[in-house]
Amino acid sequence: MKNRLYFDVSRNDTATKKELFEKIKDEKNTIGYYNLPDQDISSLLAYAASFDDDIEYIVVLGIGGSSLGAKAIYEFLKPRNGNKRKLVFFESTDPVSISYIIAQIDISKSHFLVISKSGTTIETIAVFKYIYSLQSDPGYYTFITDKDSPLEKFARGINAKVFHIPSNVGGRFSALSAVGLLPLALCGIDIKALLSGAGQIKESFFHDGYIRDILLDKALFYAKHHAVYHINCIFAYSETLKYFCEWYVQLWGESLGKKQRHSSFNVGLTPVGLIGPKDQHSFLQLLMEGTRDKSATFIKIEDFKDPLIIPDISLQHLESLDVINNIEFHKLINMQCDATFEALKIQEGIPLDEISIQAVDEHSIGELVYYYELLTSLVGRLIDVDTYDQPSVELGKTILKDKLEKLKGL
Amino acid sequence: MKNRLYFDVSRNDTATKKELFEKIKDEKNTIGYYNLPDQDISSLLAYAASFDDDIEYIVVLGIGGSSLGAKAIYEFLKPRNGNKRKLVFFESTDPVSISYIIAQIDISKSHFLVISKSGTTIETIAVFKYIYSLQSDPGYYTFITDKDSPLEKFARGINAKVFHIPSNVGGRFSALSAVGLLPLALCGIDIKALLSGAGQIKESFFHDGYIRDILLDKALFYAKHHAVYHINCIFAYSETLKYFCEWYVQLWGESLGKKQRHSSFNVGLTPVGLIGPKDQHSFLQLLMEGTRDKSATFIKIEDFKDPLIIPDISLQHLESLDVINNIEFHKLINMQCDATFEALKIQEGIPLDEISIQAVDEHSIGELVYYYELLTSLVGRLIDVDTYDQPSVELGKTILKDKLEKLKGL
């Protein structure tokens, strides 16, 4: 992975950077996600290996942090994943969507992963109750939850298998815990390579590699200018990164949209996920000519390892487009990325940087996940929010509970 | 469709509203999309009816305005669409994605719709050249493009069928032209009902129905406060509206992100599409506690017409969740919507409104499409931009062309 910054970081002084780095090094002792690349995955691998070949669907019942990470990584690798098992997600209480997904799978050839950190997520338990009414054999279920949660207790009661989410790993930072790793391993994804990618960024950041300075500089720039550039776009040039963008939206929005710790001021950085070249025909106009409140990070894949080529066909009346003949698609898409980047570079007031990852593989996406987790932690520290809580989502839950109890006449 | 505004519109005076309405009435004489609900669709229907039953895949080659509208409507209705034909989209030059889609379809059972307003869209022609190299029989292709475009001339040359996009209908406003209607009709969508939904909003707006005042009030509020509330979220409570959100992002972002006509000031309203309840576990925290620069429009479906119910199962240790037992999922999701709405209403500085559509059907999505097109036109007028152009996307294209010519040694 490479990352090049095109905004001015020359005024970031060394002392501030050192101080920030020390704070994050401290956080590493209490916040769990930092050390996930080093975890022992042998029990996960052994469990995955024990599955029968005739399980065709791995079905995740989870929402938010319990689904977005696995989905981001799975969808990135899916076109390259030869495994015949499909990963399917129930992430909603929408009955139309639930009925539709049920019609797509064969329950007798499915295994269900019920994932909830608290163990009491209403959407997840609602869908679980429904599936459980169709199939009550505990062998069809694995539970991933906090140690001693009500869900774990229930699972133990029916003698089902349970994996834990480390208590100091938050939902949106749990992609590289069992929450993400188990569904991925069950679908043939090389989770060792995934962690080694993440581990490489960890190593590089904490042991003075190339990424430390870049990340510190980027975070300092984002934080210093957060009142101006408070919309942070990812512009990823591959369809495969679509769900990575959704994961990023949760990570960034839910971590950084807060009241400041030492004031009651509402701050926040708004994440936007874009996919190229598609969004050249959509959001780009706004980025180019709209209000100067947006930064953009271009992500490109260096080597798609796909030989697909635009054939040497000249179409009558469309001869002006012969210029793309005989060019590999992977070359074209990266040229589109570069051209859009250059067009934006000419504008003033749009901070840009570019990340390139090596390939559509586990190692590369592992790097990207860990990179964004680190960046989120760094920016959260600087804008003085508690990066790891989400106090405001509780209020809606309380109101819902009241409504439900009222409906029941309780 | 109902729409209720929860922000203060009391200071919108009648004269301003009347003036705005008159301007839009004038625009209706030159801007084509306004009148699409009244178009004659008999030739489209006859053409769709002429297709053999053994065509299993309708494959759109298009990007941006040439794909987002059909995709939004198709994906909304898909879970309810009994038609066995599938609608598939090539929207990228990403080789991994192209290869993956090709592996999913059977070319011999496919019909390809090549859609490009200008007729020279590089992504679309690149993919077309590739598909054409695999299957050069013109009977496999239908072209949708501007009259006399290079693509039409090519199509005529190979004796293929062509439909036109009216020249005064812009790409992102073309969902209800042949661009959207033909692929939808070919997959069994009732395009008459779709247009009748759109027509109902048209009628209500232009002939003094209930929606006129609401739309004028909403547009005036958005415009008046656009420098403060410049991020406009849709929070739609149904998985089926996911691609509607993507369509909205293009419509809103590309139409309103501009230099003002009578100044060179960069303005713009940033669209964000959210899906509930999923994004309660993601973006909601930012909406609740982040910077007060966001409005939110909740969209709910009044009647999902789905009997799915949460079974009356009490799970040991999870008895606190028995409160959801025996409740229909459609009731639960709408209660979640209401609870989130109420939680946001308690906050200060978040302008809210609520749209409810009747059902997961053609009429309802037709209303929603036309409603958002009108709102975009109204706001564009008020913030003094040219709603219908997209000048800034040209620069990247020019740079790309230079790169391609350089690569070819031209």
Interface residues (C-beta under 8 A of the other chain):
Chain A: I63 G64 G65 L68 K78 P79 R80 E91 S92 T93 D94 P95 V96 S97 I98 S99 Y100 G119 T120 I122 E123 I125 A126 K129 Y130 Y132 S133 P150 L151 K153 F154 G157 G171 R172 H230 I231 Y237 S238 E239 T240 E246 V249 Q250 G253 E254 L256 G257 K258 K259 N266 V267 G268 T270 V272 I275 P277 K278 Q280 H281 S282 F283 L284 Q285 L286 L287 M288 E289 G290 T291 R292 D293 K294 F304 D306 P307 L308 I310 P311 I313 L315 Q316 H317 L318 S320 L321 V323 I324 N325 I327 E328 F329 H330 L332 I333 M335 Q336 D338 A339 T340 E342 A343 I346 V360 Q390 P391 S392 V393 L395 G396 K397 I399 L400 K401 K403 L404 E405 L407 K408 L410
Chain B: I63 G64 G65 L68 K78 P79 R80 E91 S92 T93 D94 P95 V96 S97 I98 S99 Y100 G119 T120 I122 E123 I125 A126 K129 Y130 Y132 S133 P150 L151 K153 F154 G157 G171 R172 H230 I231 Y237 S238 E239 T240 E246 V249 Q250 G253 E254 L256 G257 K258 K259 N266 V267 G268 T270 V272 I275 P277 K278 Q280 H281 S282 F283 L284 Q285 L286 L287 M288 E289 G290 T291 R292 D293 K294 F304 D306 P307 L308 I310 P311 I313 L315 Q316 H317 L318 S320 L321 V323 I324 N325 I327 E328 F329 H330 L332 I333 M335 Q336 D338 A339 T340 E342 A343 I346 V360 Q390 P391 S392 V393 L395 G396 K397 I399 L400 K401 K403 L404 E405 L407 K408 L410
